[in-house]
Amino acid sequence: MTAITRLPQDDNSNGWSAILPERRPRPALTGHKDADWVVVGAGYAGLAAARRLADNRPQDTILLIEAHAAGENASGRNSGFGIDLPHNVGSAHDELEGSRRFMRLARTALDYLGKQVHDHRIDCDWSKAGKYHAAVSPEGVKTIVEPFARELEALKEPLTWIEGAQLAARLGTPHFTAAVYTPGCILMNPAALTRGLADSLPANVTLHERSPVIDADLGGDMVRLTTPEGTIRAAKLILAVNGYAPAFGFFSGRLLPFAAHASLTRRLDDEEHARLGNIADWGLTPANAFAGITMRFTHDRRILIRQNIHYCPSMRQSDERRRQIAQDHLRLFRQRFPSLPHVTMEHTWTGFVCLTRNGAPGFGKLAPNIWSTVGCNAVGVTKATIAGLLAADLACGHDNPLIADMEALGKPSTLPPRPFLDIGVEARMAWELWQARAER
Ligand SMILES: Cc1cc2nc3c(=O)[nH]c(=O)nc-3n(C[C@H](O)[C@H](O)[C@H](O)COP(=O)(O)OP(=O)(O)OC[C@H]3O[C@@H](n4cnc5c(N)ncnc54)[C@H](O)[C@@H]3O)c2cc1C
């Protein structure tokens, strides 16, 4: 038995779920259950894996086990971009091929999520709004946005170049110099989406929330798990716990946990909306993902600021640090929207992104009866979803050509040992922030 000593903690800071009606979680696991399959972790990856297992094996019993409420970890706390394009394309033949592979995977995930939203009438403000990849400084335009546009042209992807007054009119702020608009990105309230996915699972999936796995015996023919009030014996396991995989004995020294933060303003009233030119909802990713600021104008007229991402091996964030970040977000919002001096921030939250050094996910078979979907970096709406679907297909022996695309993304590379790792990551982050300081 392995004691799972690192468990996720819900700090109840998630703004996306705070603006939704209250939801009653599914009952915690009590007593003993036998099952054909157990999926641990109910973020995008686990939700997709459980549903696909149920579709592939309608006669099998599937347990989906979540430490807190489904989707209340990274999946319901993100910026709500369903991203269909890589952030960096590159221009070499291999890089273009890698981008095409990523796009096939991401677009399959978006089609799948869109179908669930449609079929189950999931009310999550699903919007085919596209996104702007924008730079604040002329330097950022020249060094990042222009090459990105050329690379997308090489991929024959549709795009629109927008700058100056035209961009300001679309966004309601003159803060950005230029942007590449691409139409394939989906925007949504991510907590509403994960809730909707959790509440529409097929009949042969039983979801238990508030059931952290605290002990695991993964060495034998059967998987045995313990939660505070129950036990499970299952033939097969899909591990969808993202940055918590090392606690289960996998991917130790290969995953990089980062804390990321986002804030949402209150809703703008009609008069404030008119001051911005009655703009439609939009999403904007920054030229530099670490130094820049991801922003949205949401369907319900709030402004989202996603900024401050830092290396956080403890996967814990203090309330005090979050308060400081909230103030910083308010300042950044005021810089961008001086015409809205009375609009306040309503929510600021922390979520944990799990990065890998080489961007490769921890996807695939780990043991004869265990598969994993972890480490999907900061594009998990699509990447974790497709990882979950394909892990289920792989585990069921289904021949899906996209499995080869997923496997071609590689395996997470080994990291240097701590404290060298910590020093190296901090130095790299400081360099990124300094180098792209004009993008803040
Ligand atoms: C602020 C922020 C902004 C982001 N913006 C975007 C964006 O706009 N677009 C995008 O694509 N991605 C974005 N991301 C990244 C994205 O959210 C993640 O890549 C994605 O949610 C990963 O999904 P997952 O299912 O792999 O992991 P998670 O959502 O982390 O799910 C793993 C689950 O496992 C559970 N778990 C862990 N240990 C145990 C245990 N012992 N027992 C039971 N359950 C356990 C956790 O509670 C959790 O619910 C963002 C992330 C953050 C934090």
The ligand as a Gaussian input file, in Angstrom:
#p B3LYP/6-31G(d) Opt

LIG

0 1
 C       -5.602000      30.073000     -13.754000
 C       -5.496000      29.024000     -14.840000
 C       -5.779000      29.380000     -16.155000
 C       -5.718000      28.404000     -17.177000
 N       -6.202000      28.734000     -18.424000
 C       -6.390000      27.740000     -19.333000
 C       -7.120000      28.010000     -20.523000
 O       -7.659000      29.092000     -20.735000
 N       -7.228000      27.001000     -21.436000
 C       -6.693000      25.756000     -21.204000
 O       -6.823000      24.885000     -22.062000
 N       -6.055000      25.470000     -20.046000
 C       -5.908000      26.417000     -19.099000
 N       -5.334000      26.117000     -17.901000
 C       -4.825000      24.725000     -17.680000
 C       -5.981000      23.733000     -17.512000
 O       -6.888000      24.188000     -16.558000
 C       -5.410000      22.363000     -17.102000
 O       -4.426000      21.961000     -18.050000
 C       -6.507000      21.301000     -17.077000
 O       -7.559000      21.691000     -16.243000
 C       -5.940000      19.971000     -16.622000
 O       -7.013000      19.054000     -16.506000
 P       -6.820000      17.703000     -15.734000
 O       -8.105000      16.973000     -15.767000
 O       -5.613000      17.011000     -16.261000
 O       -6.415000      18.140000     -14.246000
 P       -7.238000      18.764000     -13.015000
 O       -8.311000      19.671000     -13.430000
 O       -6.209000      19.299000     -12.078000
 O       -7.934000      17.481000     -12.411000
 C       -7.248000      16.543000     -11.621000
 C       -8.213000      16.133000     -10.520000
 O       -7.616000      15.087000      -9.738000
 C       -8.083000      15.260000      -8.421000
 N       -7.193000      14.540000      -7.508000
 C       -5.868000      14.728000      -7.289000
 N       -5.430000      13.882000      -6.340000
 C       -6.481000      13.122000      -5.976000
 C       -6.661000      12.073000      -5.031000
 N       -5.664000      11.642000      -4.235000
 N       -7.888000      11.519000      -4.916000
 C       -8.925000      11.928000      -5.700000
 N       -8.809000      12.923000      -6.590000
 C       -7.607000      13.523000      -6.727000
 C       -8.034000      16.775000      -8.221000
 O       -8.850000      17.193000      -7.140000
 C       -8.530000      17.276000      -9.567000
 O       -9.897000      17.562000      -9.587000
 C       -5.328000      27.064000     -16.868000
 C       -5.035000      26.709000     -15.545000
 C       -5.128000      27.675000     -14.529000
 C       -4.848000      27.247000     -13.111000

